[in-house]
Amino acid sequence: MTQSSEPVRPLDCDGAFQRLFDFLDKELDAATEQALLAHVQHCKSCFDRAEFERRFKAAVCASRKAQGCPEELRSRVMQALSAEGLGR
């Protein structure tokens, strides 16, 4: 979780989406997390997206724990995510 002393402005849909994956990974500071939650609670589209991503991540994690992922598949997925600007 990062720390920030600057006040966080309310988020719009783009801002919420940009921070969604950090939120799901619990990497937001408390103020940004609260701003994202406030937006998602009042925006059906963002709520639906956040809920889908949360469930998808949970399913992937559960599947990964149940059975290992072949390294070749992991590499291909990471390359695809990177090509979309989503890799780390």
Summary of the structure (lengths in Angstrom):
residues: 88
radius of gyration: 15.1
end to end distance: 16.2
largest distance: 43.7
contacts: 192
relative contact order: 0.12
helix: 69%
strand: 0%
